[in-house]
Amino acid sequence: MTDWYRRHDDIITLTLHVQPGAKRSEITGLHGGALKIRLSAPPVEGRANDALLKFLAGIFAVPLRNIALQQGGQSRHKVVSITGSPVKPETLLPPE
């Protein structure tokens, strides 16, 4: 099921469900058509959004400037675009 991401040329667009304030940052699977990510950062003063972008930059092996928050700055439901990543999004899902 791939309704949580789209690829257009070298841009990957992800639909995310983000849970801030977790013990550690990790991808936990799918949640309602979105990739669920737990973040260790608290949802205070944009820190969770900054932590999310840094986390995704590491996972997708791209510089931070290649990642942009498109929607959901104040929401758990977010849309993020990633440019120039060699990583296939489907490989990020934990085994079931």
CYANA upper distance limits for C-alpha pairs under 8 A (distance plus 0.5 A):
  2 THR  CA      6 ARG  CA      8.20
  2 THR  CA     90 GLU  CA      8.12
  3 ASP  CA     33 GLY  CA      6.47
  3 ASP  CA     34 ALA  CA      7.95
  4 TRP  CA     14 LEU  CA      6.37
  4 TRP  CA     15 THR  CA      5.48
  4 TRP  CA     16 LEU  CA      7.79
  4 TRP  CA     33 GLY  CA      5.93
  4 TRP  CA     34 ALA  CA      5.19
  4 TRP  CA     35 LEU  CA      6.56
  5 TYR  CA     12 ILE  CA      7.32
  5 TYR  CA     13 THR  CA      5.93
  5 TYR  CA     14 LEU  CA      4.92
  5 TYR  CA     15 THR  CA      6.55
  5 TYR  CA     89 PRO  CA      7.86
  6 ARG  CA     12 ILE  CA      6.19
  6 ARG  CA     13 THR  CA      5.64
  6 ARG  CA     14 LEU  CA      7.18
  7 ARG  CA     11 ILE  CA      6.23
  7 ARG  CA     12 ILE  CA      5.00
  7 ARG  CA     13 THR  CA      6.84
  8 HIS  CA     12 ILE  CA      7.00
 10 ASP  CA     83 THR  CA      6.25
 10 ASP  CA     84 GLY  CA      5.72
 10 ASP  CA     85 SER  CA      7.76
 11 ILE  CA     81 SER  CA      7.07
 11 ILE  CA     82 ILE  CA      6.08
 11 ILE  CA     83 THR  CA      5.01
 11 ILE  CA     84 GLY  CA      6.93
 11 ILE  CA     85 SER  CA      8.40
 12 ILE  CA     81 SER  CA      6.09
 12 ILE  CA     82 ILE  CA      5.59
 12 ILE  CA     83 THR  CA      6.90
 12 ILE  CA     85 SER  CA      8.42
 13 THR  CA     79 VAL  CA      7.41
 13 THR  CA     80 VAL  CA      6.20
 13 THR  CA     81 SER  CA      4.87
 13 THR  CA     82 ILE  CA      6.88
 14 LEU  CA     34 ALA  CA      8.33
 14 LEU  CA     35 LEU  CA      8.09
 14 LEU  CA     79 VAL  CA      6.12
 14 LEU  CA     80 VAL  CA      5.76
 14 LEU  CA     81 SER  CA      6.79
 15 THR  CA     33 GLY  CA      8.22
 15 THR  CA     34 ALA  CA      5.55
 15 THR  CA     35 LEU  CA      6.81
 15 THR  CA     77 HIS  CA      7.90
 15 THR  CA     78 LYS  CA      6.45
 15 THR  CA     79 VAL  CA      5.22
 15 THR  CA     80 VAL  CA      7.22
 16 LEU  CA     34 ALA  CA      5.33
 16 LEU  CA     35 LEU  CA      5.24
 16 LEU  CA     36 LYS  CA      6.35
 16 LEU  CA     37 ILE  CA      7.61
 16 LEU  CA     76 ARG  CA      8.27
 16 LEU  CA     77 HIS  CA      6.21
 16 LEU  CA     78 LYS  CA      5.56
 16 LEU  CA     79 VAL  CA      6.60
 16 LEU  CA     80 VAL  CA      8.16
 17 HIS  CA     31 HIS  CA      7.36
 17 HIS  CA     34 ALA  CA      6.24
 17 HIS  CA     35 LEU  CA      6.44
 17 HIS  CA     36 LYS  CA      5.17
 17 HIS  CA     37 ILE  CA      6.77
 17 HIS  CA     76 ARG  CA      5.99
 17 HIS  CA     77 HIS  CA      5.26
 17 HIS  CA     78 LYS  CA      6.93
 18 VAL  CA     36 LYS  CA      6.35
 18 VAL  CA     37 ILE  CA      5.45
 18 VAL  CA     38 ARG  CA      6.41
 18 VAL  CA     39 LEU  CA      7.64
 18 VAL  CA     76 ARG  CA      5.38
 18 VAL  CA     77 HIS  CA      6.96
 18 VAL  CA     78 LYS  CA      7.90
 19 GLN  CA     36 LYS  CA      8.09
 19 GLN  CA     37 ILE  CA      6.72
 19 GLN  CA     38 ARG  CA      5.20
 19 GLN  CA     39 LEU  CA      6.51
 19 GLN  CA     76 ARG  CA      7.08
 20 PRO  CA     38 ARG  CA      6.45
 20 PRO  CA     39 LEU  CA      5.14
 20 PRO  CA     40 SER  CA      6.59
 20 PRO  CA     41 ALA  CA      6.32
 20 PRO  CA     42 PRO  CA      5.98
 20 PRO  CA     43 PRO  CA      6.30
 20 PRO  CA     48 ALA  CA      6.76
 21 GLY  CA     38 ARG  CA      8.16
 21 GLY  CA     39 LEU  CA      6.50
 21 GLY  CA     40 SER  CA      5.45
 21 GLY  CA     41 ALA  CA      5.86
 21 GLY  CA     42 PRO  CA      5.08
 21 GLY  CA     43 PRO  CA      7.39
 22 ALA  CA     38 ARG  CA      6.31
 22 ALA  CA     39 LEU  CA      5.92
 22 ALA  CA     40 SER  CA      5.08
 22 ALA  CA     41 ALA  CA      7.80
 23 LYS  CA     39 LEU  CA      8.13
 23 LYS  CA     40 SER  CA      5.91
 24 ARG  CA     38 ARG  CA      7.50
 24 ARG  CA     39 LEU  CA      6.58
 24 ARG  CA     40 SER  CA      5.16
 25 SER  CA     37 ILE  CA      7.69
 25 SER  CA     38 ARG  CA      5.68
 25 SER  CA     39 LEU  CA      4.64
 25 SER  CA     40 SER  CA      5.57
 25 SER  CA     55 PHE  CA      8.16
 26 GLU  CA     37 ILE  CA      6.24
 26 GLU  CA     38 ARG  CA      5.80
 26 GLU  CA     39 LEU  CA      7.14
 27 ILE  CA     35 LEU  CA      7.98
 27 ILE  CA     36 LYS  CA      6.52
 27 ILE  CA     37 ILE  CA      4.99
 27 ILE  CA     38 ARG  CA      6.83
 27 ILE  CA     92 LEU  CA      7.99
 27 ILE  CA     93 LEU  CA      7.68
 27 ILE  CA     94 PRO  CA      7.93
 28 THR  CA     35 LEU  CA      8.34
 28 THR  CA     36 LYS  CA      6.15
 28 THR  CA     37 ILE  CA      6.42
 28 THR  CA     38 ARG  CA      7.55
 28 THR  CA     93 LEU  CA      7.94
 28 THR  CA     94 PRO  CA      7.18
 29 GLY  CA     35 LEU  CA      6.46
 29 GLY  CA     36 LYS  CA      5.99
 29 GLY  CA     37 ILE  CA      8.14
 29 GLY  CA     93 LEU  CA      6.04
 29 GLY  CA     94 PRO  CA      6.56
 30 LEU  CA     34 ALA  CA      6.07
 30 LEU  CA     35 LEU  CA      5.12
 30 LEU  CA     36 LYS  CA      5.84
 30 LEU  CA     93 LEU  CA      8.32
 31 HIS  CA     35 LEU  CA      6.65
 31 HIS  CA     36 LYS  CA      6.16
 39 LEU  CA     48 ALA  CA      7.50
 39 LEU  CA     51 ALA  CA      7.85
 39 LEU  CA     52 LEU  CA      7.46
 40 SER  CA     48 ALA  CA      8.48
 41 ALA  CA     47 ARG  CA      6.84
 41 ALA  CA     48 ALA  CA      5.54
 41 ALA  CA     51 ALA  CA      6.88
 42 PRO  CA     47 ARG  CA      7.06
 42 PRO  CA     48 ALA  CA      6.21
 43 PRO  CA     47 ARG  CA      6.75
 43 PRO  CA     48 ALA  CA      5.58
 43 PRO  CA     49 ASN  CA      8.43
 44 VAL  CA     48 ALA  CA      7.40
 46 GLY  CA     50 ASP  CA      6.85
 46 GLY  CA     73 GLY  CA      8.45
 47 ARG  CA     51 ALA  CA      6.56
 48 ALA  CA     52 LEU  CA      6.47
 49 ASN  CA     53 LEU  CA      6.80
 49 ASN  CA     73 GLY  CA      7.57
 50 ASP  CA     54 LYS  CA      6.82
 51 ALA  CA     55 PHE  CA      6.47
 52 LEU  CA     56 LEU  CA      6.63
 53 LEU  CA     57 ALA  CA      6.57
 53 LEU  CA     64 LEU  CA      7.36
 53 LEU  CA     67 ILE  CA      7.01
 53 LEU  CA     68 ALA  CA      8.03
 53 LEU  CA     69 LEU  CA      8.23
 54 LYS  CA     58 GLY  CA      6.86
 54 LYS  CA     64 LEU  CA      6.79
 55 PHE  CA     59 ILE  CA      6.86
 56 LEU  CA     60 PHE  CA      6.37
 56 LEU  CA     67 ILE  CA      8.29
 57 ALA  CA     61 ALA  CA      6.23
 57 ALA  CA     62 VAL  CA      5.64
 57 ALA  CA     63 PRO  CA      6.43
 57 ALA  CA     64 LEU  CA      5.96
 57 ALA  CA     66 ASN  CA      8.27
 57 ALA  CA     67 ILE  CA      7.33
 58 GLY  CA     62 VAL  CA      7.26
 60 PHE  CA     85 SER  CA      6.18
 60 PHE  CA     86 PRO  CA      7.70
 60 PHE  CA     87 VAL  CA      6.05
 61 ALA  CA     85 SER  CA      6.81
 61 ALA  CA     86 PRO  CA      7.89
 61 ALA  CA     87 VAL  CA      7.82
 62 VAL  CA     66 ASN  CA      6.80
 62 VAL  CA     67 ILE  CA      8.42
 62 VAL  CA     83 THR  CA      8.30
 62 VAL  CA     84 GLY  CA      7.53
 62 VAL  CA     85 SER  CA      6.45
 63 PRO  CA     67 ILE  CA      8.12
 66 ASN  CA     82 ILE  CA      6.17
 66 ASN  CA     83 THR  CA      5.64
 66 ASN  CA     84 GLY  CA      7.74
 67 ILE  CA     80 VAL  CA      7.50
 67 ILE  CA     81 SER  CA      6.22
 67 ILE  CA     82 ILE  CA      5.10
 67 ILE  CA     83 THR  CA      7.08
 68 ALA  CA     80 VAL  CA      6.13
 68 ALA  CA     81 SER  CA      5.81
 68 ALA  CA     82 ILE  CA      7.17
 69 LEU  CA     73 GLY  CA      7.73
 69 LEU  CA     78 LYS  CA      7.90
 69 LEU  CA     79 VAL  CA      6.74
 69 LEU  CA     80 VAL  CA      5.07
 69 LEU  CA     81 SER  CA      7.11
 70 GLN  CA     78 LYS  CA      7.98
 70 GLN  CA     79 VAL  CA      5.83
 70 GLN  CA     80 VAL  CA      5.80
 70 GLN  CA     81 SER  CA      7.25
 71 GLN  CA     78 LYS  CA      5.86
 71 GLN  CA     79 VAL  CA      5.45
 71 GLN  CA     80 VAL  CA      7.58
 72 GLY  CA     76 ARG  CA      7.40
 72 GLY  CA     77 HIS  CA      6.28
 72 GLY  CA     78 LYS  CA      4.86
 72 GLY  CA     79 VAL  CA      7.06
 73 GLY  CA     78 LYS  CA      7.57
 87 VAL  CA     91 THR  CA      8.18
 88 LYS  CA     92 LEU  CA      8.09
 89 PRO  CA     93 LEU  CA      8.31
